[in-house]
Amino acid sequence: MMGRHSRIVITAVIGCVAGLLLAGCGSSSTPASSSSGGAGQPPTAGMKPANSIGKAEGQLNLIAWEGYAQPAWVKPFEQQTGCQVNAKYAGSSDEMVTLMAKGGSGQYDLVSASGDADLRLIYGGDVRPVNVSLVPDWKNFIQQLKAPAFNTINGVHYGVSLQWGPNVLLYSKKTFASAPSSWNVIYDPKYKGQVTVPDNPIQIADAALYLSKTKPNLKITDPYELTQTQFNAAVNLLKQQRPLIRKYWALASQEISMFKNGDATVGAAWPYQTNTLQADGANVADEIPTEGATGWADTWMLATHAPHPNCAYLWMKWVSTPKVQAEQAISFGETPANTLACPVMNTLQKGACAQYHANAPASYFNSIKFWKTPIASCGNGRSDCVPYAQWQQAWTTQVTG
């Protein structure tokens, strides 16, 4: 679990974010970001990826989201490859970035980074290019995840896409006789002391998404590209929410415990929490409210100084296969990148393919506001958006501090 002190340390670590990342933030130097918030060539861009997978080293050290290294697919991988998996679960993208400092410090091999961390890792020099041709199922990925902007720069791949999904509104059916249709319930004083949301600066985007629908005069079109006025409005909403919060959760297991114990009745969650709680008999459900949802698209990224690169490639190859993609999708409650996972999901759990939108049209994918690193460039020729360093500072000093 990441405490307040750790998050303050992270502020210093990523304090070099100005637009994106400035020279010296990573394990090797990188050109300074331009004043427009863009970035120069990633510092590891010139590193040639492997042409083949060599002999397995016997170990694999992962930094992963909780639930991403389950025995169902880890044990067969270990038996098949001889690579013993050691997984460290991280509670936030900030924690992942911190653990991956100095290219993984020669300790970690892979990280299951989300979109709000990818560019920080790439421009920090902490991850290196990968050869997607060594992952045969990459060709079966949905088009949007073959070379997305958050993990592919100038045609160079810095990871292999994994799974994706929405951030949902989790609620107790004892408290809510019918499904709440709006995110307004997590801002409603009626539920004081019963609300829980992630302990993550990217939560500011969730507030911005809500405000984009409820306060159109703010003219928020992208919850990750916020002018100072828009940003201030989102932060103020979260400050008003603060007295309602029972606990800001860092790990999914913490939120699961709160709902089991009745300490929380409504909150922001991943489908994983819902699935785990329902499997344990908890009377809960989740919704994507009318305002829409933010979401994540995760990438396995190879540490610059990975000590076990062959096992890392074997893992990326393994978790990209239809069967493992289907197993993880159902376990976590998310959507696989591999289009061939859909029929396998239905053999594991009837109707799972449709339930988790694995066969949904591109319009569904495009409707989710996926996490991305906030930078100064607003994508419209202006550079007056609030960069991530200020998001992190506001979260620790104004919202949760």
Sequence and secondary structure as in RCSB ss.txt:
>XXXX:A:sequence
MMGRHSRIVITAVIGCVAGLLLAGCGSSSTPASSSSGGAGQPPTAGMKPANSIGKAEGQLNLIAWEGYAQPAWVK
PFEQQTGCQVNAKYAGSSDEMVTLMAKGGSGQYDLVSASGDADLRLIYGGDVRPVNVSLVPDWKNFIQQLKAPAF
NTINGVHYGVSLQWGPNVLLYSKKTFASAPSSWNVIYDPKYKGQVTVPDNPIQIADAALYLSKTKPNLKITDPYE
LTQTQFNAAVNLLKQQRPLIRKYWALASQEISMFKNGDATVGAAWPYQTNTLQADGANVADEIPTEGATGWADTW
MLATHAPHPNCAYLWMKWVSTPKVQAEQAISFGETPANTLACPVMNTLQKGACAQYHANAPASYFNSIKFWKTPI
ASCGNGRSDCVPYAQWQQAWTTQVTG
>XXXX:A:secstr
   HHHHHHHHHHTTT SSS  TTSSSS      TTS     TTTTS   SS     SEEEEEEETTSS HHHHH
HHHHHH  EEEEEEESSHHHHHHHTTTGGGGT  EEEE HHHHHHHHHTT B    GGGSGGGGGB GGGTS TT
TEETTEE SEEEEEEE EEEEETTT SS   SGGGGG GGGTT EEEES TTHHHHHHHHHHHH GGG  S TTS
 BHHHHHHHHHHHHHHGGGEEEEESSHHHHHHHHHHTS SEEEE HHHHHHHHHTT  EEEE  TT  EEEEEEE
EEBTT S HHHHHHHHHHHTSHHHHHHHHHHHT EESBTTHHHHHHHHSTTHHHHTTTT  HHHHHHSEE     
S  SSS   B  HHHHHHHIIIII  
